Every structure is written in structure tokens, then in C-alpha cells.
Amino acid sequence: MSAFAFDKICWGSVGPIVGRGAPHRGTALALLLALAASCPALALDGSQPTLDKIPLKLFKSAQQALRAGIDDLRAGDAKSSVEALKYAAAGGESLAQWKLGRMYAQGQGVPHDDFQAYQYFDQLIQSYNEDEPERRDISAVSNAFVAVGVYCLNGIPNTEVKPDPERALEMFQYAATNFGDPDAQYNLARMYMDGAAGLTKNNMRAARWLALAAEKHHRPAQALLGHLLFVGGDGVPRQRARGLMWLTIAKSGAQGPKDDWMNDLYAKDFAIASDDDRQIAALYLNDHAKGGGLPPPPDAVAARGLLPTLGNFPPPPRLFGSAPMAAFDSPEDAAPPQ
């Protein structure tokens, strides 16, 4: 991809995986069978594993392995899906790479391991062909760009992944511009508000990115946009009533303690608003509801915040903390390009 200078080596769960070649499992199985036949003592003395303890599954193709892994996930057996997904990921299946990255990020069916997650997400974006994109993979690719951006922004302790705000900025800009990803748009806004990665602080530009994400039901973006409009300043015209409208929308979709910072912003600004501000905000809210702009039910929305600091604002949750990444269960469920 011309936008970035990526390493050509893609990392897997054990070491570097060059290209898209799949392991020769048939050869490995034949060798193990030969060893078992010629040295039966190895299978009986307890010092070596027997064949029935070695989970070897044979797949005709990476696509078949991906289907098998997805079937296991749908059946609620994440642990059993890992081998099939790794086979599919090694064969270049983008959805398998994304799912493994998500599983390691969340500790689903595998031990929690941010470095493993980073490797799978990074493998996915390196293999992405923007000239011939797979329509079904767009949501996975977009999410992987955001995830790699977050890891680059914060770094991963005790690994080679060090904080790299400049690369994080590139990841967010690509996903925000090419995929219209609301998480990336929100993250870009946060970086402009903080002046991260050498950016000049620019609340007006931040407000524009927040507005794009807010219209896509991104609750953190709605809350911060509402607060920026309410207080105004630094190039952002003060629009208290419209700010209260966005704060109200964000508050209506808040989900538990992880969203308390949104409730705090709403309470703080609502308390100092005038009666006129509140009445006009109610009119704006009514018009917005008629236009279908209100957010869907809370359980249909995934809030994924990210930066650890933002001036005097309460920090939103990190991407891989209590706020989960959005997920789809099969290739068919992936959202089309925006």
C-alpha cells in the first residue's frame, strides 16, 4: 500500500510468516504415523505425547478452515476454533487474521496477549490490497487499522511495540478517510484536541471529525462534540443548545460505569445551562429524533474509546479495556464499504 512503508514479513502466532503459504500438515501427519509405528515405546512411557493427544485437523483450504473456525465460534467453542483460524490466517484469510487478533486482545479462547493481537492485526493491514479490496473484509480491515493505531499510540509493555504516535496518526487517518470509520474519526479528533503526534491543537478540526462520528451513533464522539459546542472557544462557535442535544443523545445510550464520564459531562454542562438553552435543546432533540438520528438501543452499539488523557475531561475507556471491539460472527455479517 502506497500510503505506508510496511514490512513484508507478516507475523503469526509463533514467528514470522512470509507470504501466504499454508503449513504442510499432510507431511507432518505422515511423519508422526511413521514414528509411532516404528517406536511404540514413545507412546507408552508417558514421556512423549501419543497421537490422540495431538490435535491435528486437516483442511483442504484456508477457506474451509475459516468456515470451520467460524462454526466453532458460533457454537460457543472459541477454544476449538483457534487451530482452524490459525490455519486460515496463515493461508491469507483476512477475517481469520482479524478474529484471532480480537480473540487475543480480549482473551477469548486464548490467553490475553496484546502482542499476539497486534501481530495479527498488523498482518491483516499489511496484506490489504487497496486496489482490489474484498468487499466482505472491509469492516475487519478498517477495525484492524484502528487497533494497530491504538497499539502504536500506547505501545505494548515489554515488547518491541513502542509508543509511535506518528504511525498511530497514519493508521487513524487512513481508516477515517478511506473507510469512514467512526472510531478512527473519534481518535483523530482526540489527537487534535491533545496536540498529539506533533499536531497543532485544533478544536475546530476536532469538532469536524467528531461530527462525522457522532452521526454514526458513536457515543464518545457525541459526548465530546456536545461539550465542545457547549463551551465553545478555540475556533469552535459556542452553540449551547446544540451541545446539550448531543450530550443528551450520548447520555441516553450510556452503558454502565465505563460511560460514567459521559454522564459527568452531561451533568456538568446541564447544570450551568440556562432555561432557554434547555428548551431549545429539547426542540433540537425532537427534530433529530424525527429525522431518525437518535442512537439505536444500547445493546446494539459498541463504544470504543481510546486516548488515556484529554485535558481536564475524564478519560474514556481504552480500546482493549472494558469496552469491547465491535464484532461480527461470519463473513456475511461484515458491513459493506461506507
C-alpha positions in Angstrom: 0.0 0.0 0.0 1.4 3.3 -1.1 0.3 5.2 2.0 2.6 3.4 4.3 6.0 1.7 4.2 5.1 -1.7 5.7 7.5 -4.6 6.4 6.8 -7.5 4.0 7.1 -10.1 6.8 3.8 -11.0 8.4 3.9 -12.3 11.9 1.9 -15.3 13.1 1.4 -16.9 16.5 4.9 -18.4 16.7 7.1 -16.5 14.4 7.3 -14.7 11.0 5.1 -15.9 8.3 6.3 -14.9 4.9 3.7 -14.5 2.2 0.5 -16.6 2.3 1.9 -20.2 2.3 0.0 -22.8 4.5 1.9 -25.4 6.5 2.3 -28.9 5.0 0.1 -30.7 7.6 -0.2 -33.9 5.5 3.6 -34.4 5.5 3.7 -33.8 9.3 1.0 -36.3 9.9 2.7 -39.0 7.8 5.9 -38.5 9.7 4.2 -38.8 13.0 2.4 -42.0 11.9 5.8 -43.5 10.8 7.4 -42.6 14.1 4.5 -44.1 16.1 4.7 -47.4 14.1 8.4 -47.8 14.5 8.8 -46.6 18.1 5.7 -47.7 20.1 7.5 -47.2 23.4 7.4 -43.5 22.9 3.7 -43.6 23.1 3.6 -45.7 26.2 6.2 -44.4 28.6 4.4 -41.2 29.3 7.4 -39.0 28.3 6.0 -38.3 24.8 2.5 -37.4 23.7 0.5 -40.0 21.9 -1.1 -39.2 18.5 -4.6 -39.0 20.0 -3.3 -36.2 22.2 -2.0 -34.1 19.3 -5.0 -32.2 17.9 -4.2 -32.4 14.1 -7.1 -31.2 11.9 -6.6 -31.4 8.1 -8.2 -28.7 5.9 -8.4 -28.7 2.2 -8.1 -25.0 2.0 -7.8 -21.8 4.0 -11.4 -21.1 3.2 -12.6 -24.4 4.6 -10.5 -23.8 7.8 -12.1 -20.3 8.1 -15.6 -21.8 7.9 -14.7 -24.5 10.5 -13.4 -21.8 12.8 -16.5 -19.7 12.4 -18.7 -22.7 13.0 -16.9 -23.4 16.3 -17.3 -19.7 17.3 -21.0 -19.8 16.6 -21.3 -22.9 18.7 -19.7 -21.0 21.6 -16.5 -23.0 21.4 -13.9 -20.3 20.9 -11.0 -22.6 22.2 -11.7 -25.2 19.5 -11.8 -22.5 16.8 -8.2 -21.4 17.3 -6.4 -24.1 15.3 -8.7 -23.7 12.3 -8.5 -19.9 12.4 -4.7 -20.1 12.6 -4.6 -22.3 9.5 -6.9 -19.9 7.7 -4.8 -16.9 8.8 -1.6 -18.5 7.6 -3.4 -19.0 4.2 -4.1 -15.3 3.9 -7.8 -15.2 5.1 -8.3 -11.7 6.4 -11.3 -12.5 8.5 -9.3 -15.2 10.3 -6.5 -12.8 11.0 -8.9 -10.2 12.4 -10.8 -12.7 14.5 -7.6 -14.1 16.0 -6.4 -10.5 16.7 -9.7 -9.8 18.5 -9.6 -13.1 20.4 -6.0 -12.4 21.7 -7.0 -8.8 22.6 -9.9 -10.0 24.6 -8.6 -13.3 25.9 -11.4 -15.2 24.2 -10.5 -18.9 23.9 -6.8 -18.0 24.2 -4.7 -16.3 26.9 -4.9 -12.5 26.7 -1.9 -11.3 24.7 -1.8 -7.8 23.2 1.4 -8.5 21.3 -0.2 -11.5 19.6 -3.2 -9.4 18.8 -1.1 -6.7 17.4 0.8 -9.2 15.1 -2.5 -10.5 13.6 -4.0 -7.0 13.1 -0.7 -5.8 11.6 -0.6 -8.8 9.3 -4.0 -8.0 8.1 -3.3 -4.4 7.2 0.0 -5.3 5.5 -1.7 -7.8 3.2 -4.6 -5.4 2.4 -4.8 -4.6 -1.3 -6.5 -1.3 -1.7 -6.6 -1.7 -5.4 -8.6 -4.9 -5.2 -10.3 -4.9 -1.8 -12.5 -7.8 -0.7 -15.9 -6.3 0.0 -16.7 -8.7 2.8 -13.4 -7.9 4.6 -13.8 -4.1 4.7 -15.1 -3.9 8.3 -12.3 -6.2 9.5 -9.6 -4.2 7.7 -10.9 -0.9 9.0 -11.1 -2.2 12.5 -7.5 -3.6 12.2 -6.2 -0.2 11.2 -7.8 1.4 14.3 -6.5 -1.4 16.5 -2.9 -1.1 15.2 -3.2 2.7 15.7 -4.2 2.3 19.3 -1.3 -0.1 20.0 1.1 2.2 18.3 -0.2 5.1 20.3 0.1 3.5 23.6 2.8 0.9 22.9 2.8 -2.7 24.4 4.9 -3.0 27.6 7.8 -5.4 27.5 7.6 -5.9 23.7 9.1 -4.4 20.6 6.0 -2.3 20.1 6.9 1.1 21.5 4.7 4.2 21.5 4.7 5.6 18.0 2.2 8.5 17.8 3.1 9.3 14.2 2.2 5.8 12.9 -0.9 5.9 15.0 -1.9 9.1 13.3 -1.3 7.5 9.9 -3.5 4.5 10.8 -6.4 6.6 12.1 -6.2 9.0 9.1 -6.3 6.1 6.6 -9.3 4.4 8.3 -11.1 7.7 8.8 -10.7 8.8 5.3 -10.9 5.6 3.3 -13.4 3.7 5.3 -15.3 6.4 7.2 -14.6 4.5 10.4 -16.2 6.4 13.3 -13.6 5.1 15.8 -10.8 6.4 13.7 -12.6 9.7 13.3 -13.1 10.0 17.0 -9.5 9.1 17.7 -8.3 11.7 15.2 -10.4 14.3 17.0 -8.8 13.3 20.3 -5.3 13.7 18.8 -6.2 17.2 17.5 -7.6 18.2 20.9 -4.4 17.0 22.7 -1.9 18.1 20.0 -0.6 14.5 19.8 2.0 13.3 17.3 3.2 16.8 16.7 -0.2 18.1 15.7 -1.1 21.7 16.4 -4.1 21.7 18.8 -7.1 22.4 16.7 -10.5 22.1 18.3 -12.3 23.2 15.2 -10.8 20.3 13.2 -11.5 18.0 16.1 -15.2 19.1 16.1 -15.5 18.3 12.4 -14.2 14.7 12.9 -16.4 14.3 16.0 -19.5 15.4 14.0 -18.9 12.7 11.4 -18.5 10.1 14.1 -21.5 11.4 16.1 -23.8 11.0 13.2 -22.8 7.3 13.1 -24.1 6.8 16.7 -20.6 6.9 18.2 -21.4 7.8 21.8 -18.0 9.1 22.9 -17.9 11.3 19.9 -21.4 12.6 20.6 -20.5 13.4 24.2 -17.3 15.3 23.3 -18.9 17.1 20.4 -21.7 18.2 22.7 -19.2 19.5 25.3 -17.1 21.3 22.6 -20.2 23.0 21.2 -21.5 23.9 24.7 -18.3 25.6 25.9 -17.1 26.9 22.5 -13.8 28.7 22.1 -10.6 27.9 20.3 -12.3 28.4 16.9 -15.4 26.5 17.8 -18.6 28.7 17.8 -20.5 28.4 21.1 -23.8 26.5 20.5 -25.0 25.6 23.9 -28.4 24.2 22.9 -27.0 22.0 20.1 -24.3 20.9 22.5 -26.9 19.9 25.1 -28.7 17.9 22.4 -25.6 15.8 21.6 -24.8 15.4 25.3 -28.4 14.1 25.9 -28.1 11.7 23.0 -24.9 10.3 24.4 -26.3 10.0 27.9 -29.3 8.1 26.6 -27.0 5.4 25.3 -24.6 5.2 28.2 -23.8 1.7 29.4 -22.7 1.2 32.9 -19.7 2.5 34.8 -17.4 2.7 31.7 -19.6 5.5 30.4 -19.8 7.5 33.6 -17.5 10.2 32.1 -20.2 10.9 29.6 -22.8 11.3 32.3 -20.5 13.6 34.2 -20.0 15.9 31.2 -23.8 16.0 30.7 -24.5 16.8 34.4 -21.8 19.5 34.5 -23.0 21.3 31.3 -26.7 20.9 32.0 -26.3 22.3 35.5 -25.0 25.7 34.1 -27.2 25.8 31.1 -30.0 28.4 31.1 -33.7 27.6 30.8 -33.6 28.9 27.2 -30.7 26.6 26.4 -32.5 23.6 27.7 -35.8 24.4 25.9 -34.1 24.9 22.6 -32.1 21.7 23.1 -35.4 19.9 23.6 -36.6 21.2 20.2 -33.3 20.2 18.5 -33.6 16.8 20.1 -37.2 16.4 18.9 -36.2 17.3 15.3 -33.2 15.0 15.4 -35.5 12.1 16.6 -37.9 12.7 13.7 -35.0 12.5 11.3 -34.0 9.1 12.6 -30.9 10.5 14.2 -31.3 9.1 17.6 -29.0 6.2 18.5 -30.1 2.6 18.5 -30.7 0.7 21.7 -27.6 0.5 23.9 -27.0 -3.2 23.3 -26.8 -2.5 19.6 -23.9 -0.1 20.0 -20.3 -0.7 20.9 -18.4 2.2 22.4 -14.7 2.0 21.8 -12.8 4.9 23.2 -9.1 5.3 23.4 -6.8 8.0 24.5 -5.7 8.0 28.1 -5.8 11.8 28.7 -7.8 14.7 27.4 -7.1 17.9 29.3 -9.5 18.2 32.2 -12.0 15.8 30.8 -12.5 12.4 32.4 -10.6 9.8 30.4 -12.7 7.5 28.2 -12.0 3.8 28.3 -9.2 2.3 26.4 -10.0 0.2 23.3 -9.0 -3.1 24.7 -10.1 -2.5 28.3 -13.7 -2.8 29.5 -15.1 -1.5 26.2 -15.1 -4.4 23.6 -14.4 -4.1 20.0 -17.3 -4.5 17.7 -17.6 -8.0 16.3 -19.4 -9.8 13.5 -19.7 -13.6 13.6 -19.3 -14.5 10.0 -18.1 -13.1 6.7 -21.6 -12.5 5.7 -22.2 -10.2 8.7 -19.4 -7.8 7.8 -20.7 -4.4 7.0 -20.3 -3.2 3.3 -18.0 -0.3 2.5 -19.3 3.1 3.5 
